[in-house]
Amino acid sequence: MSQLLEKSVHCPFCDAPLTLLVDDSAGTQQYTEDCHVCCQPIDVTIWEDNAGDLSVTVEQE
Ligand SMILES: [Zn+2]
């Protein structure tokens, strides 16, 4: 059963706190999301670590 998880990150451009909704059944994903505050494109990478937990990395595109 898929579930949406809330992951808290900070914008790599303006450091604003952001909440991302992550589908935990989709595994490793990469997409671009615009920051709600500064409107810069954020590179979002979601990956499963060795323990099976999802981690989120945000980078400047
Ligand atoms: Zn921002």
N, CA, C, O and the ligand as a Tripos MOL2 file, in Angstrom:
@<TRIPOS>MOLECULE
protein
  245   243    62     0     0
PROTEIN
NO_CHARGES

@<TRIPOS>ATOM
      1 N           0.8490   -1.1940    0.0000 N.3       1 MET1
      2 CA          0.0000    0.0000    0.0000 C.3       1 MET1
      3 C           0.8740    1.2290    0.0000 C.2       1 MET1
      4 O           1.7760    1.3560    0.8280 O.2       1 MET1
      5 N           0.6210    2.1140   -0.8990 N.am      2 SER2
      6 CA          1.4480    3.3130   -0.9490 C.3       2 SER2
      7 C           0.9460    4.3400    0.0570 C.2       2 SER2
      8 O          -0.2320    4.3930    0.4100 O.2       2 SER2
      9 N           1.8640    5.1190    0.4810 N.am      3 GLN3
     10 CA          1.5860    6.0800    1.5410 C.3       3 GLN3
     11 C           2.3720    7.3500    1.2310 C.2       3 GLN3
     12 O           3.5060    7.2860    0.7570 O.2       3 GLN3
     13 N           1.7740    8.4800    1.4970 N.am      4 LEU4
     14 CA          2.5100    9.7260    1.3100 C.3       4 LEU4
     15 C           3.1520   10.1330    2.6260 C.2       4 LEU4
     16 O           2.4930   10.2560    3.6580 O.2       4 LEU4
     17 N           4.4620   10.3380    2.5510 N.am      5 LEU5
     18 CA          5.2030   10.7640    3.7340 C.3       5 LEU5
     19 C           5.5380   12.2340    3.5960 C.2       5 LEU5
     20 O           5.8080   12.7280    2.5010 O.2       5 LEU5
     21 N           5.5170   12.9190    4.7150 N.am      6 GLU6
     22 CA          5.9610   14.3140    4.7120 C.3       6 GLU6
     23 C           7.4190   14.3630    5.1140 C.2       6 GLU6
     24 O           7.8090   13.8560    6.1650 O.2       6 GLU6
     25 N           8.2190   14.9840    4.2600 N.am      7 LYS7
     26 CA          9.6430   15.1280    4.5490 C.3       7 LYS7
     27 C           9.9590   16.6170    4.6210 C.2       7 LYS7
     28 O           9.6020   17.3860    3.7290 O.2       7 LYS7
     29 N          10.6210   17.0020    5.6770 N.am      8 SER8
     30 CA         10.9770   18.4100    5.8450 C.3       8 SER8
     31 C          12.3890   18.6530    5.3200 C.2       8 SER8
     32 O          13.3360   17.9630    5.6990 O.2       8 SER8
     33 N          12.5100   19.6310    4.4540 N.am      9 VAL9
     34 CA         13.8100   19.9940    3.8900 C.3       9 VAL9
     35 C          13.9290   21.5190    3.9120 C.2       9 VAL9
     36 O          12.9800   22.2250    4.2540 O.2       9 VAL9
     37 N          15.0990   22.0030    3.5450 N.am     10 HIS10
     38 CA         15.2920   23.4390    3.4060 C.3      10 HIS10
     39 C          15.6950   23.7440    1.9690 C.2      10 HIS10
     40 O          16.4920   23.0220    1.3700 O.2      10 HIS10
     41 N          15.1480   24.7980    1.4330 N.am     11 CYS11
     42 CA         15.4930   25.2260    0.0840 C.3      11 CYS11
     43 C          16.9990   25.4870   -0.0020 C.2      11 CYS11
     44 O          17.5500   26.1950    0.8420 O.2      11 CYS11
     45 N          17.6790   24.9170   -1.0240 N.am     12 PRO12
     46 CA         19.1220   25.1510   -1.1670 C.3      12 PRO12
     47 C          19.4510   26.5610   -1.6490 C.2      12 PRO12
     48 O          20.6160   26.9580   -1.6250 O.2      12 PRO12
     49 N          18.4770   27.3060   -2.0750 N.am     13 PHE13
     50 CA         18.7070   28.6780   -2.5370 C.3      13 PHE13
     51 C          18.4750   29.6880   -1.4230 C.2      13 PHE13
     52 O          19.3450   30.5060   -1.1250 O.2      13 PHE13
     53 N          17.2890   29.6280   -0.8040 N.am     14 CYS14
     54 CA         16.9160   30.6770    0.1540 C.3      14 CYS14
     55 C          16.7780   30.1410    1.5800 C.2      14 CYS14
     56 O          16.4940   30.9050    2.5020 O.2      14 CYS14
     57 N          16.9760   28.8340    1.7670 N.am     15 ASP15
     58 CA         16.9300   28.2100    3.0820 C.3      15 ASP15
     59 C          15.5420   28.2300    3.7290 C.2      15 ASP15
     60 O          15.4220   28.0490    4.9410 O.2      15 ASP15
     61 N          14.5170   28.4450    2.9440 N.am     16 ALA16
     62 CA         13.1640   28.3910    3.4860 C.3      16 ALA16
     63 C          12.8020   26.9460    3.8210 C.2      16 ALA16
     64 O          13.1590   26.0350    3.0730 O.2      16 ALA16
     65 N          12.1030   26.7220    4.9240 N.am     17 PRO17
     66 CA         11.6660   25.3590    5.2300 C.3      17 PRO17
     67 C          10.5500   24.9310    4.2850 C.2      17 PRO17
     68 O           9.5860   25.6630    4.0620 O.2      17 PRO17
     69 N          10.7040   23.7280    3.7330 N.am     18 LEU18
     70 CA          9.7230   23.2030    2.7870 C.3      18 LEU18
     71 C           9.2840   21.8270    3.2470 C.2      18 LEU18
     72 O          10.0590   21.0950    3.8640 O.2      18 LEU18
     73 N           8.0600   21.4780    2.9520 N.am     19 THR19
     74 CA          7.5800   20.1260    3.2250 C.3      19 THR19
     75 C           7.2860   19.4500    1.8980 C.2      19 THR19
     76 O           6.4870   19.9440    1.1020 O.2      19 THR19
     77 N           7.9290   18.3290    1.6670 N.am     20 LEU20
     78 CA          7.7050   17.5730    0.4410 C.3      20 LEU20
     79 C           6.8420   16.3590    0.7560 C.2      20 LEU20
     80 O           7.0160   15.7140    1.7900 O.2      20 LEU20
     81 N           5.9220   16.0570   -0.1310 N.am     21 LEU21
     82 CA          5.1390   14.8340    0.0010 C.3      21 LEU21
     83 C           5.7710   13.7630   -0.8680 C.2      21 LEU21
     84 O           5.9000   13.9330   -2.0800 O.2      21 LEU21
     85 N           6.1600   12.6700   -0.2540 N.am     22 VAL22
     86 CA          6.8950   11.6130   -0.9320 C.3      22 VAL22
     87 C           6.0580   10.3400   -0.9290 C.2      22 VAL22
     88 O           5.5540    9.9120    0.1080 O.2      22 VAL22
     89 N           5.9230    9.7510   -2.1000 N.am     23 ASP23
     90 CA          5.2260    8.4650   -2.2110 C.3      23 ASP23
     91 C           6.2100    7.3600   -1.8370 C.2      23 ASP23
     92 O           7.1730    7.1130   -2.5630 O.2      23 ASP23
     93 N           5.9770    6.7100   -0.7330 N.am     24 ASP24
     94 CA          6.9770    5.7550   -0.2330 C.3      24 ASP24
     95 C           7.0150    4.4510   -1.0200 C.2      24 ASP24
     96 O           7.8870    3.6200   -0.7680 O.2      24 ASP24
     97 N           6.1220    4.2490   -1.9420 N.am     25 SER25
     98 CA          6.1500    3.0070   -2.7350 C.3      25 SER25
     99 C           6.9070    3.1980   -4.0430 C.2      25 SER25
    100 O           7.1430    2.2340   -4.7700 O.2      25 SER25
    101 N           7.2820    4.4190   -4.3420 N.am     26 ALA26
    102 CA          7.8790    4.7010   -5.6530 C.3      26 ALA26
    103 C           9.3800    4.4970   -5.6790 C.2      26 ALA26
    104 O           9.9790    4.5290   -6.7540 O.2      26 ALA26
    105 N          10.0050    4.2890   -4.5380 N.am     27 GLY27
    106 CA         11.4460    4.0520   -4.5020 C.3      27 GLY27
    107 C          12.2320    5.2940   -4.8860 C.2      27 GLY27
    108 O          11.8280    6.4210   -4.6020 O.2      27 GLY27
    109 N          13.3730    5.0600   -5.5440 N.am     28 THR28
    110 CA         14.2520    6.1640   -5.9140 C.3      28 THR28
    111 C          13.5970    7.0240   -6.9920 C.2      28 THR28
    112 O          13.1160    6.5190   -8.0060 O.2      28 THR28
    113 N          13.5900    8.3100   -6.7530 N.am     29 GLN29
    114 CA         12.9760    9.2350   -7.7020 C.3      29 GLN29
    115 C          13.8200   10.4900   -7.7770 C.2      29 GLN29
    116 O          14.5380   10.8310   -6.8370 O.2      29 GLN29
    117 N          13.7250   11.1700   -8.9040 N.am     30 GLN30
    118 CA         14.3650   12.4710   -9.0250 C.3      30 GLN30
    119 C          13.4440   13.3850   -9.8100 C.2      30 GLN30
    120 O          12.9420   13.0100  -10.8700 O.2      30 GLN30
    121 N          13.2240   14.5710   -9.2970 N.am     31 TYR31
    122 CA         12.3880   15.5090  -10.0100 C.3      31 TYR31
    123 C          12.7660   16.9190   -9.6040 C.2      31 TYR31
    124 O          13.5540   17.1340   -8.6840 O.2      31 TYR31
    125 N          12.1900   17.8640  -10.3070 N.am     32 THR32
    126 CA         12.4600   19.2640  -10.0220 C.3      32 THR32
    127 C          11.1980   19.9030   -9.4700 C.2      32 THR32
    128 O          10.1050   19.7240  -10.0070 O.2      32 THR32
    129 N          11.3660   20.6390   -8.4040 N.am     33 GLU33
    130 CA         10.2260   21.3240   -7.8210 C.3      33 GLU33
    131 C          10.6130   22.7750   -7.5630 C.2      33 GLU33
    132 O          11.6920   23.0560   -7.0400 O.2      33 GLU33
    133 N           9.7250   23.6910   -7.9340 N.am     34 ASP34
    134 CA         10.0200   25.0970   -7.6890 C.3      34 ASP34
    135 C           9.7780   25.4380   -6.2300 C.2      34 ASP34
    136 O           8.7730   25.0420   -5.6400 O.2      34 ASP34
    137 N          10.7200   26.1820   -5.6580 N.am     35 CYS35
    138 CA         10.5480   26.6550   -4.2890 C.3      35 CYS35
    139 C           9.3470   27.5920   -4.2230 C.2      35 CYS35
    140 O           9.1720   28.4480   -5.0900 O.2      35 CYS35
    141 N           8.5310   27.4260   -3.2020 N.am     36 HIS36
    142 CA          7.3470   28.2700   -3.0590 C.3      36 HIS36
    143 C           7.7210   29.6920   -2.6840 C.2      36 HIS36
    144 O           6.9490   30.6260   -2.9030 O.2      36 HIS36
    145 N           8.9040   29.8520   -2.1210 N.am     37 VAL37
    146 CA          9.3010   31.1660   -1.6190 C.3      37 VAL37
    147 C          10.0950   31.9470   -2.6630 C.2      37 VAL37
    148 O           9.7460   33.0830   -2.9830 O.2      37 VAL37
    149 N          11.1730   31.3380   -3.2030 N.am     38 CYS38
    150 CA         12.0370   32.0680   -4.1270 C.3      38 CYS38
    151 C          11.8480   31.6400   -5.5830 C.2      38 CYS38
    152 O          12.4510   32.2260   -6.4820 O.2      38 CYS38
    153 N          11.0150   30.6200   -5.8230 N.am     39 CYS39
    154 CA         10.6590   30.1610   -7.1730 C.3      39 CYS39
    155 C          11.8350   29.6130   -7.9730 C.2      39 CYS39
    156 O          11.7480   29.5050   -9.1960 O.2      39 CYS39
    157 N          12.9240   29.2680   -7.3090 N.am     40 GLN40
    158 CA         14.0490   28.6470   -8.0090 C.3      40 GLN40
    159 C          13.7730   27.1540   -8.1560 C.2      40 GLN40
    160 O          13.1120   26.5510   -7.3110 O.2      40 GLN40
    161 N          14.2840   26.5620   -9.2330 N.am     41 PRO41
    162 CA         14.0870   25.1210   -9.4230 C.3      41 PRO41
    163 C          14.9950   24.3010   -8.5180 C.2      41 PRO41
    164 O          16.2190   24.4170   -8.5840 O.2      41 PRO41
    165 N          14.3980   23.4850   -7.6850 N.am     42 ILE42
    166 CA         15.1460   22.6520   -6.7490 C.3      42 ILE42
    167 C          15.1870   21.2270   -7.2920 C.2      42 ILE42
    168 O          14.1630   20.6520   -7.6610 O.2      42 ILE42
    169 N          16.3860   20.6790   -7.3300 N.am     43 ASP43
    170 CA         16.5800   19.2950   -7.7250 C.3      43 ASP43
    171 C          16.3080   18.4040   -6.5150 C.2      43 ASP43
    172 O          17.0660   18.4320   -5.5450 O.2      43 ASP43
    173 N          15.2520   17.6270   -6.5610 N.am     44 VAL44
    174 CA         14.8850   16.7670   -5.4410 C.3      44 VAL44
    175 C          15.2510   15.3270   -5.7890 C.2      44 VAL44
    176 O          14.8340   14.8050   -6.8230 O.2      44 VAL44
    177 N          16.0230   14.6970   -4.9310 N.am     45 THR45
    178 CA         16.3500   13.2840   -5.1130 C.3      45 THR45
    179 C          15.8450   12.5090   -3.9060 C.2      45 THR45
    180 O          16.1530   12.8480   -2.7640 O.2      45 THR45
    181 N          15.0720   11.4740   -4.1690 N.am     46 ILE46
    182 CA         14.5490   10.6150   -3.1130 C.3      46 ILE46
    183 C          15.1440    9.2350   -3.3150 C.2      46 ILE46
    184 O          15.0720    8.6650   -4.4040 O.2      46 ILE46
    185 N          15.7240    8.7130   -2.2650 N.am     47 TRP47
    186 CA         16.4060    7.4270   -2.3950 C.3      47 TRP47
    187 C          16.2050    6.6240   -1.1300 C.2      47 TRP47
    188 O          15.9770    7.1540   -0.0430 O.2      47 TRP47
    189 N          16.2990    5.3310   -1.3210 N.am     48 GLU48
    190 CA         16.0870    4.4070   -0.2180 C.3      48 GLU48
    191 C          17.4450    4.0310    0.3570 C.2      48 GLU48
    192 O          18.3180    3.5660   -0.3760 O.2      48 GLU48
    193 N          17.6340    4.2230    1.6420 N.am     49 ASP49
    194 CA         18.9250    3.8740    2.2250 C.3      49 ASP49
    195 C          18.9680    2.3920    2.5800 C.2      49 ASP49
    196 O          17.9970    1.6650    2.3690 O.2      49 ASP49
    197 N          20.0900    1.9570    3.1140 N.am     50 ASN50
    198 CA         20.2880    0.5210    3.3670 C.3      50 ASN50
    199 C          19.2810   -0.0500    4.3450 C.2      50 ASN50
    200 O          18.9900   -1.2460    4.3170 O.2      50 ASN50
    201 N          18.7490    0.7950    5.2060 N.am     51 ALA51
    202 CA         17.7750    0.3360    6.1930 C.3      51 ALA51
    203 C          16.3560    0.3230    5.6220 C.2      51 ALA51
    204 O          15.4100   -0.0710    6.3040 O.2      51 ALA51
    205 N          16.2150    0.7550    4.3680 N.am     52 GLY52
    206 CA         14.9030    0.7790    3.7470 C.3      52 GLY52
    207 C          14.1130    2.0420    4.0200 C.2      52 GLY52
    208 O          12.9350    2.1380    3.6760 O.2      52 GLY52
    209 N          14.7760    3.0200    4.6490 N.am     53 ASP53
    210 CA         14.1100    4.2980    4.8890 C.3      53 ASP53
    211 C          14.3460    5.2330    3.7050 C.2      53 ASP53
    212 O          15.3800    5.1610    3.0420 O.2      53 ASP53
    213 N          13.3900    6.0950    3.4510 N.am     54 LEU54
    214 CA         13.5490    7.0570    2.3760 C.3      54 LEU54
    215 C          14.2860    8.2840    2.8780 C.2      54 LEU54
    216 O          13.9640    8.8360    3.9300 O.2      54 LEU54
    217 N          15.2740    8.6970    2.1120 N.am     55 SER55
    218 CA         15.9800    9.9310    2.4040 C.3      55 SER55
    219 C          15.7570   10.9010    1.2560 C.2      55 SER55
    220 O          15.5640   10.4900    0.1120 O.2      55 SER55
    221 N          15.7840   12.1780    1.5650 N.am     56 VAL56
    222 CA         15.5610   13.2080    0.5650 C.3      56 VAL56
    223 C          16.7740   14.1180    0.5140 C.2      56 VAL56
    224 O          17.2490   14.5850    1.5490 O.2      56 VAL56
    225 N          17.2740   14.3700   -0.6820 N.am     57 THR57
    226 CA         18.3650   15.3100   -0.8710 C.3      57 THR57
    227 C          17.8860   16.4170   -1.8000 C.2      57 THR57
    228 O          17.2860   16.1390   -2.8370 O.2      57 THR57
    229 N          18.1430   17.6540   -1.4410 N.am     58 VAL58
    230 CA         17.7800   18.7650   -2.3150 C.3      58 VAL58
    231 C          19.0570   19.5050   -2.7320 C.2      58 VAL58
    232 O          19.9430   19.7480   -1.9120 O.2      58 VAL58
    233 N          19.1340   19.8550   -4.0050 N.am     59 GLU59
    234 CA         20.3100   20.5330   -4.5320 C.3      59 GLU59
    235 C          19.8780   21.6400   -5.4810 C.2      59 GLU59
    236 O          18.7650   21.6380   -6.0060 O.2      59 GLU59
    237 N          20.7850   22.5820   -5.6840 N.am     60 GLN60
    238 CA         20.5430   23.5890   -6.7190 C.3      60 GLN60
    239 C          20.6900   22.9290   -8.0680 C.2      60 GLN60
    240 O          21.6240   22.1600   -8.2940 O.2      60 GLN60
    241 N          19.7800   23.2250   -8.9550 N.am     61 GLU61
    242 CA         19.8300   22.5960  -10.2600 C.3      61 GLU61
    243 C          20.9980   23.1310  -11.0640 C.2      61 GLU61
    244 O          21.2060   22.7140  -12.2040 O.2      61 GLU61
    245 ZN         13.7600   29.0340   -1.9730 Zn       62 ZN62
@<TRIPOS>BOND
     1     1     2 1
     2     2     3 1
     3     3     4 2
     4     3     5 am
     5     5     6 1
     6     6     7 1
     7     7     8 2
     8     7     9 am
     9     9    10 1
    10    10    11 1
    11    11    12 2
    12    11    13 am
    13    13    14 1
    14    14    15 1
    15    15    16 2
    16    15    17 am
    17    17    18 1
    18    18    19 1
    19    19    20 2
    20    19    21 am
    21    21    22 1
    22    22    23 1
    23    23    24 2
    24    23    25 am
    25    25    26 1
    26    26    27 1
    27    27    28 2
    28    27    29 am
    29    29    30 1
    30    30    31 1
    31    31    32 2
    32    31    33 am
    33    33    34 1
    34    34    35 1
    35    35    36 2
    36    35    37 am
    37    37    38 1
    38    38    39 1
    39    39    40 2
    40    39    41 am
    41    41    42 1
    42    42    43 1
    43    43    44 2
    44    43    45 am
    45    45    46 1
    46    46    47 1
    47    47    48 2
    48    47    49 am
    49    49    50 1
    50    50    51 1
    51    51    52 2
    52    51    53 am
    53    53    54 1
    54    54    55 1
    55    55    56 2
    56    55    57 am
    57    57    58 1
    58    58    59 1
    59    59    60 2
    60    59    61 am
    61    61    62 1
    62    62    63 1
    63    63    64 2
    64    63    65 am
    65    65    66 1
    66    66    67 1
    67    67    68 2
    68    67    69 am
    69    69    70 1
    70    70    71 1
    71    71    72 2
    72    71    73 am
    73    73    74 1
    74    74    75 1
    75    75    76 2
    76    75    77 am
    77    77    78 1
    78    78    79 1
    79    79    80 2
    80    79    81 am
    81    81    82 1
    82    82    83 1
    83    83    84 2
    84    83    85 am
    85    85    86 1
    86    86    87 1
    87    87    88 2
    88    87    89 am
    89    89    90 1
    90    90    91 1
    91    91    92 2
    92    91    93 am
    93    93    94 1
    94    94    95 1
    95    95    96 2
    96    95    97 am
    97    97    98 1
    98    98    99 1
    99    99   100 2
   100    99   101 am
   101   101   102 1
   102   102   103 1
   103   103   104 2
   104   103   105 am
   105   105   106 1
   106   106   107 1
   107   107   108 2
   108   107   109 am
   109   109   110 1
   110   110   111 1
   111   111   112 2
   112   111   113 am
   113   113   114 1
   114   114   115 1
   115   115   116 2
   116   115   117 am
   117   117   118 1
   118   118   119 1
   119   119   120 2
   120   119   121 am
   121   121   122 1
   122   122   123 1
   123   123   124 2
   124   123   125 am
   125   125   126 1
   126   126   127 1
   127   127   128 2
   128   127   129 am
   129   129   130 1
   130   130   131 1
   131   131   132 2
   132   131   133 am
   133   133   134 1
   134   134   135 1
   135   135   136 2
   136   135   137 am
   137   137   138 1
   138   138   139 1
   139   139   140 2
   140   139   141 am
   141   141   142 1
   142   142   143 1
   143   143   144 2
   144   143   145 am
   145   145   146 1
   146   146   147 1
   147   147   148 2
   148   147   149 am
   149   149   150 1
   150   150   151 1
   151   151   152 2
   152   151   153 am
   153   153   154 1
   154   154   155 1
   155   155   156 2
   156   155   157 am
   157   157   158 1
   158   158   159 1
   159   159   160 2
   160   159   161 am
   161   161   162 1
   162   162   163 1
   163   163   164 2
   164   163   165 am
   165   165   166 1
   166   166   167 1
   167   167   168 2
   168   167   169 am
   169   169   170 1
   170   170   171 1
   171   171   172 2
   172   171   173 am
   173   173   174 1
   174   174   175 1
   175   175   176 2
   176   175   177 am
   177   177   178 1
   178   178   179 1
   179   179   180 2
   180   179   181 am
   181   181   182 1
   182   182   183 1
   183   183   184 2
   184   183   185 am
   185   185   186 1
   186   186   187 1
   187   187   188 2
   188   187   189 am
   189   189   190 1
   190   190   191 1
   191   191   192 2
   192   191   193 am
   193   193   194 1
   194   194   195 1
   195   195   196 2
   196   195   197 am
   197   197   198 1
   198   198   199 1
   199   199   200 2
   200   199   201 am
   201   201   202 1
   202   202   203 1
   203   203   204 2
   204   203   205 am
   205   205   206 1
   206   206   207 1
   207   207   208 2
   208   207   209 am
   209   209   210 1
   210   210   211 1
   211   211   212 2
   212   211   213 am
   213   213   214 1
   214   214   215 1
   215   215   216 2
   216   215   217 am
   217   217   218 1
   218   218   219 1
   219   219   220 2
   220   219   221 am
   221   221   222 1
   222   222   223 1
   223   223   224 2
   224   223   225 am
   225   225   226 1
   226   226   227 1
   227   227   228 2
   228   227   229 am
   229   229   230 1
   230   230   231 1
   231   231   232 2
   232   231   233 am
   233   233   234 1
   234   234   235 1
   235   235   236 2
   236   235   237 am
   237   237   238 1
   238   238   239 1
   239   239   240 2
   240   239   241 am
   241   241   242 1
   242   242   243 1
   243   243   244 2
@<TRIPOS>SUBSTRUCTURE
     1 MET1         2 RESIDUE 1 A MET
     2 SER2         6 RESIDUE 1 A SER
     3 GLN3        10 RESIDUE 1 A GLN
     4 LEU4        14 RESIDUE 1 A LEU
     5 LEU5        18 RESIDUE 1 A LEU
     6 GLU6        22 RESIDUE 1 A GLU
     7 LYS7        26 RESIDUE 1 A LYS
     8 SER8        30 RESIDUE 1 A SER
     9 VAL9        34 RESIDUE 1 A VAL
    10 HIS10       38 RESIDUE 1 A HIS
    11 CYS11       42 RESIDUE 1 A CYS
    12 PRO12       46 RESIDUE 1 A PRO
    13 PHE13       50 RESIDUE 1 A PHE
    14 CYS14       54 RESIDUE 1 A CYS
    15 ASP15       58 RESIDUE 1 A ASP
    16 ALA16       62 RESIDUE 1 A ALA
    17 PRO17       66 RESIDUE 1 A PRO
    18 LEU18       70 RESIDUE 1 A LEU
    19 THR19       74 RESIDUE 1 A THR
    20 LEU20       78 RESIDUE 1 A LEU
    21 LEU21       82 RESIDUE 1 A LEU
    22 VAL22       86 RESIDUE 1 A VAL
    23 ASP23       90 RESIDUE 1 A ASP
    24 ASP24       94 RESIDUE 1 A ASP
    25 SER25       98 RESIDUE 1 A SER
    26 ALA26      102 RESIDUE 1 A ALA
    27 GLY27      106 RESIDUE 1 A GLY
    28 THR28      110 RESIDUE 1 A THR
    29 GLN29      114 RESIDUE 1 A GLN
    30 GLN30      118 RESIDUE 1 A GLN
    31 TYR31      122 RESIDUE 1 A TYR
    32 THR32      126 RESIDUE 1 A THR
    33 GLU33      130 RESIDUE 1 A GLU
    34 ASP34      134 RESIDUE 1 A ASP
    35 CYS35      138 RESIDUE 1 A CYS
    36 HIS36      142 RESIDUE 1 A HIS
    37 VAL37      146 RESIDUE 1 A VAL
    38 CYS38      150 RESIDUE 1 A CYS
    39 CYS39      154 RESIDUE 1 A CYS
    40 GLN40      158 RESIDUE 1 A GLN
    41 PRO41      162 RESIDUE 1 A PRO
    42 ILE42      166 RESIDUE 1 A ILE
    43 ASP43      170 RESIDUE 1 A ASP
    44 VAL44      174 RESIDUE 1 A VAL
    45 THR45      178 RESIDUE 1 A THR
    46 ILE46      182 RESIDUE 1 A ILE
    47 TRP47      186 RESIDUE 1 A TRP
    48 GLU48      190 RESIDUE 1 A GLU
    49 ASP49      194 RESIDUE 1 A ASP
    50 ASN50      198 RESIDUE 1 A ASN
    51 ALA51      202 RESIDUE 1 A ALA
    52 GLY52      206 RESIDUE 1 A GLY
    53 ASP53      210 RESIDUE 1 A ASP
    54 LEU54      214 RESIDUE 1 A LEU
    55 SER55      218 RESIDUE 1 A SER
    56 VAL56      222 RESIDUE 1 A VAL
    57 THR57      226 RESIDUE 1 A THR
    58 VAL58      230 RESIDUE 1 A VAL
    59 GLU59      234 RESIDUE 1 A GLU
    60 GLN60      238 RESIDUE 1 A GLN
    61 GLU61      242 RESIDUE 1 A GLU
    62 ZN62       245 GROUP 0 **** ****
